[in-house]
Amino acid sequence: MPNRYCQIFKKRIEELKTKAESLEGLLSEYRKTGKEEIVEELEENLKEIEKFKEEFTKRVYELLEKWYPKKRKLDEFLKSIKINEKGRVEIEELDVNQCNISSLYLPSLFEKIKILDCSGNYLTSLPEKLPDSLKKLICSYNELTSLPKLPGSLKVLNCSANRLTSLPEKLPDSLEELFCDYNQLTSLPELPASLKWLGCSENQLTFLPKLPDGLKCLYCHNNQLTSLSEKLPDTLERLNCENNQLTSLPELPNGLKDLWCDGNPLSDETIKKIKSHPNYNPHTWKLSF
């Protein structure tokens, strides 16, 4: 692995650091004296450093080729990476979905990962430390029982179809989309104000936390809910609360476009209120009768 390779070359890198520091002294001396032999020494040192960089780059590519589990997309993966001046591997999107892996190791050499897709595997856990640059994490369809601390930059989290009984106590303030359907959740943590989309269907929820004011889509069907939030956000456009234990609904926002609420013992009064909504469509809005 790249990390192991770095350990092997640690001593050599330290030597090159010392050599690079000495270059500053040589440059300073050349500016003062103008001796040609100093130029020759500078050139030799620079050639040695350049040779090591080439060797290091080649070896990292070889090791990444062995590490990357999605062999059918290997060429695409290798073309997408860049080794920067610090010897770090820059890659914006890492796709290891459906690779039949049971563990996920992210080399610490990786930098600037924005999207990580490790869905459709046999993972029971994720790396304890996820990249700080991560904006989208797709880890659905695995065997996860818990999630690590999520990076503060995360905007999209899809952890559906796992074995989760809870989510991290603190969700990132930047989170805009959360999909945690098909798990074993009995409650949700406090939801960030930035959230626009919440999918929490097919769980064991009996109540929902306060919904963010900017929420646009709520899919909470197939749970054990006896009530929804006291007030639905004015921004809400889609609501699917089918197959729960709801007898009534909060006041529906005027901007609501789609509603699915069949499979609930809704009262006649509630159904009457729904039918009076300005956007009610008997062909698309599903009610319980």
C-alpha positions in Angstrom: 0.0 0.0 0.0 1.1 3.6 -0.5 1.3 4.1 3.3 3.8 1.2 3.6 5.8 2.5 0.7 6.1 5.8 2.4 7.4 4.1 5.5 10.1 2.3 3.5 11.1 5.6 1.9 10.9 7.7 5.1 14.6 7.8 5.6 15.3 8.7 2.0 12.7 11.5 2.1 14.3 12.9 5.2 17.7 12.9 3.4 16.1 14.8 0.4 14.5 17.3 2.8 18.0 18.0 4.2 19.4 18.3 0.7 16.6 20.7 -0.4 17.4 22.9 2.7 21.0 23.0 1.7 20.0 24.2 -1.8 18.9 27.5 -0.2 22.4 28.0 1.2 24.0 27.2 -2.1 21.8 29.7 -3.9 22.6 32.3 -1.4 26.4 31.6 -1.8 26.1 31.7 -5.6 24.4 35.1 -5.5 27.3 36.4 -3.5 30.2 34.8 -5.3 28.9 33.7 -8.7 31.1 30.6 -8.6 30.3 28.2 -11.5 31.1 25.0 -9.4 28.1 26.0 -7.2 25.8 25.8 -10.3 27.1 22.3 -11.0 26.4 21.2 -7.5 22.9 22.7 -7.6 22.1 20.9 -10.9 23.3 17.5 -9.4 21.1 18.0 -6.3 18.1 18.9 -8.4 18.6 15.9 -10.7 18.7 13.6 -7.7 15.4 15.1 -6.3 13.7 14.8 -9.7 14.8 11.2 -10.1 13.3 10.4 -6.7 10.0 12.1 -7.6 9.7 10.0 -10.8 10.5 6.8 -8.9 8.0 7.7 -6.1 5.3 8.6 -8.6 5.8 5.3 -10.6 5.7 3.2 -7.4 2.5 4.9 -6.1 0.7 4.2 -9.4 1.8 0.6 -9.2 0.5 0.3 -5.6 -2.8 2.1 -6.4 -3.3 -0.3 -9.3 -3.0 -3.2 -6.9 -5.2 -1.5 -4.3 -8.1 -0.4 -6.5 -10.8 -3.2 -6.3 -12.9 -2.2 -9.3 -10.6 -3.7 -12.0 -13.0 -3.0 -14.9 -12.7 0.7 -14.3 -9.0 0.7 -13.4 -7.8 2.8 -16.3 -10.5 5.4 -15.6 -9.4 5.5 -12.0 -5.7 5.9 -12.7 -6.5 8.7 -15.2 -8.5 10.5 -12.6 -5.8 10.8 -10.0 -3.0 13.4 -9.8 0.1 13.3 -7.6 0.8 16.8 -6.3 4.1 18.4 -5.4 3.8 17.1 -1.8 3.5 13.5 -3.1 -0.2 13.4 -2.1 -2.8 11.7 -4.4 -5.5 14.1 -5.4 -8.8 12.5 -6.5 -12.3 14.1 -6.4 -14.5 11.0 -6.9 -13.7 7.5 -5.6 -16.0 4.7 -6.9 -15.7 1.3 -5.2 -19.4 0.2 -5.4 -20.3 -3.4 -6.0 -16.8 -4.7 -5.6 -17.7 -7.5 -3.1 -15.4 -6.0 -0.5 -16.0 -6.5 3.3 -13.6 -3.8 4.4 -12.6 -0.4 3.1 -9.2 1.1 3.5 -8.5 4.7 2.4 -4.8 5.4 2.0 -3.8 8.5 4.0 -2.1 9.7 0.8 -5.5 10.5 -0.7 -6.5 14.2 -0.7 -9.5 16.3 -1.9 -11.9 13.4 -2.1 -15.4 15.0 -2.6 -17.5 11.9 -3.5 -17.1 8.4 -2.0 -19.4 5.6 -3.3 -18.9 2.3 -1.5 -22.5 1.0 -1.9 -23.5 -2.5 -2.7 -20.7 -4.3 -0.8 -20.4 -6.3 2.5 -19.0 -3.5 4.6 -19.7 -3.8 8.4 -17.9 -0.5 9.1 -16.4 2.5 7.4 -13.0 4.1 8.1 -12.9 5.8 11.4 -11.6 8.9 9.8 -13.3 10.1 6.7 -11.8 12.8 4.4 -12.5 16.3 5.6 -13.1 17.3 2.0 -16.0 14.8 1.6 -19.2 16.3 0.3 -21.2 13.2 -0.8 -21.1 9.8 0.9 -23.0 6.8 -0.6 -22.7 3.7 1.6 -26.1 2.2 1.0 -26.7 -1.6 0.6 -24.0 -2.8 3.0 -24.1 -4.4 6.5 -23.2 -1.3 8.5 -24.4 -1.2 12.1 -23.0 2.3 12.9 -21.4 5.3 11.2 -18.2 7.1 12.1 -18.1 10.9 12.8 -19.2 12.6 9.6 -17.0 15.4 8.1 -18.3 18.9 8.5 -18.3 19.5 4.7 -20.8 16.7 3.9 -23.9 17.7 1.9 -25.3 14.3 0.8 -25.5 11.1 2.9 -27.1 7.9 1.6 -26.8 5.1 4.2 -30.0 3.3 3.2 -30.4 -0.5 3.4 -28.0 -1.3 6.2 -28.4 -2.5 9.8 -28.3 0.9 11.5 -30.1 1.3 14.7 -29.1 4.9 15.1 -27.4 7.8 13.3 -24.5 9.9 14.6 -25.8 12.2 17.4 -24.5 15.3 15.5 -25.2 15.5 11.8 -23.1 18.0 9.7 -24.5 21.6 9.6 -23.9 21.5 5.8 -26.1 18.4 5.2 -28.7 19.0 2.5 -29.9 15.4 1.6 -30.3 12.5 4.0 -31.4 9.0 2.9 -31.5 6.5 5.7 -34.4 4.3 4.5 -34.5 0.5 5.1 -32.7 0.4 8.4 -33.7 -0.4 12.0 -33.9 3.2 13.3 -36.2 3.9 16.2 -35.4 7.7 16.3 -33.5 10.4 14.3 -31.1 12.9 15.7 -31.6 16.7 15.5 -31.8 17.6 11.9 -29.6 20.4 10.5 -31.3 23.6 9.3 -29.7 23.1 5.8 -31.6 19.9 5.1 -33.8 19.9 2.0 -34.5 16.2 1.5 -35.2 13.5 4.1 -35.8 9.9 3.3 -36.4 7.8 6.4 -38.9 5.2 5.2 -39.0 1.5 6.1 -37.7 1.9 9.7 -39.2 1.6 13.2 -39.7 5.3 13.9 -42.5 6.3 16.2 -41.9 10.1 16.0 -40.0 12.6 14.0 -37.7 15.4 15.3 -38.5 19.1 14.4 -38.3 19.4 10.7 -36.0 22.1 9.2 -37.8 25.2 7.8 -36.3 24.7 4.4 -37.3 21.0 3.9 -38.7 20.3 0.4 -39.2 16.5 0.4 -40.2 14.2 3.3 -40.5 10.4 2.7 -41.3 8.7 6.0 -43.6 5.9 4.9 -43.7 2.4 6.4 -42.9 3.3 9.9 -44.8 3.4 13.2 -45.6 7.1 13.3 -48.6 8.2 15.2 -48.1 11.8 14.4 -45.9 14.1 12.2 -44.2 17.3 13.3 -46.6 19.8 14.8 -45.9 22.2 11.9 -44.8 21.2 8.4 -42.3 23.5 6.7 -43.8 26.1 4.4 -41.3 24.9 1.7 -42.5 21.3 1.7 -43.4 20.1 -1.8 -43.6 16.3 -1.4 -44.9 14.3 1.5 -45.1 10.5 1.6 -46.3 9.2 5.0 -48.1 6.0 3.8 -48.5 3.0 6.0 -48.1 4.5 9.4 -50.6 4.9 12.3 -51.6 8.5 11.6 -55.1 9.6 12.5 -54.5 13.2 11.5 -52.1 15.4 9.7 -50.7 18.9 10.5 -51.9 21.8 8.3 -50.6 21.2 4.8 -48.4 24.0 3.3 -49.9 25.7 0.3 -46.9 24.8 -1.8 -47.4 21.1 -1.4 -47.5 19.4 -4.8 -47.6 15.6 -4.0 -49.1 13.7 -1.1 -49.2 10.0 -0.3 -50.9 9.2 2.9 -52.9 6.0 2.2 -52.5 3.1 4.7 -53.3 5.3 7.7 -56.5 5.4 9.8 -57.1 9.1 8.9 -60.2 10.7 10.3 -63.0 11.9 8.0 -62.3 15.4 9.1 -58.6 15.1 8.1 -59.5 13.7 4.6 -62.0 16.5 4.1 -59.2 19.1 4.9 -56.9 17.4 2.5 -59.4 17.5 -0.3 -59.8 21.3 0.3 -56.1 21.9 -0.4 -55.6 24.2 -3.4 -53.3 21.6 -5.1 -55.4 18.5 -4.4 -55.6 16.1 -7.3 -57.8 13.0 -6.9 -55.7 11.2 -9.5 -52.3 11.7 -7.9 -52.9 12.4 -4.2 -53.3 9.0 -2.5 -55.6 9.1 0.5 -57.1 6.5 2.9 -60.8 5.8 2.7 
